[in-house]
Amino acid sequence: MSLLKLTCREAARLLVERRSRATGLGERLSLRLHLGICSMCRRYDQQLGLMDQALGRWRAYRDEDPTEGEDPPAR
Amino acid sequence: MSDFARQIETLQPQLLRYARSQLRNDAWAEDAVSDTVLAALEKPQAFNGLSQLKTWLVGILKHKVIDQLRRHKREATVLDRDDAEDLDDLMFTADGHWREAPSDWGVPEQALRERQFITVLDACIEHLPQAQARVFMMREWLELPADEVCKELAITSTNLWVLLHRARLRLRDCLQAHWFDGRPPAAGRPTPSTP
């Protein structure tokens, strides 16, 4: 991949990777440049952030809530 | 049967469901759950009552699930057809552009609090192809560091990133279809709080 000219596909991958590993300087720089001009990838990054939040809640439901998996009580 | 044993028995179906969703193999999941129940019954004094019984059991289960993954390392990384299919091609054009612009999900704080949203997310995770699901769950549920996932499954870090990338694209697609598109518009947006 050319660091100075990322495609959206490469940027999308890097957005996932940087949640799990320390990215290199070149990767960070090229991602920043890409996000600066690409609203679609900025939006994907927001979606990823939201999924991260949701996964935190999902984990809590799984690991803590004894009623998880039952039907929610009728409101 | 003691009260303790009975409480454990009540939680068993949930434990089995969790083990299955991580391991994607019924026999391994059953082994992980029986190991968990045996460990719990052997050392009931280890449950100090400070956490919920379920939290304690899930903690043990996670270790037993990792044991199973280790034991079946070789079979656990076999890609099924859906894993191998290049999802990137569906989402991106040949020159790497988004085929369809990601939509604005807003800040659905309300949705995040709703159990139904979590249920949809859970179902979407269930629908991930095998290898993607295993890797994704090892990161998000077992909370293992990336290098450990690679080690346990004997895969390269490049494999790992590709699988995680595809899992995220699928998850996003699934949430889009089953929550953000399929709901009345208010559900995806912050709802004004009622006094």
Interface residues (C-beta under 8 A of the other chain):
Chain A: T7 C8 R9 E10 A12 R13 V16 E17 S20 R21 M40 C41 R43 Y44 Q46 Q47 L48 L50 M51 Q53 A54 L55 R57 W58 R59 Y61 R62 D63 E64 D65 P66 E68 G69 P72
Chain B: L11 P13 Q14 R17 Y18 Q52 L53 K54 T55 V58 G59 D88 M91 F92 D95 G96 H97 W98 A101 P102 S103 D104 W105 V107 P108 L112 R113 R115 Q116 F117 I118 L121 D122 I125 R139 E140 W141 E143 A146 S157 W161 V162 L164 H165 R168 L169 L171 R172 L175
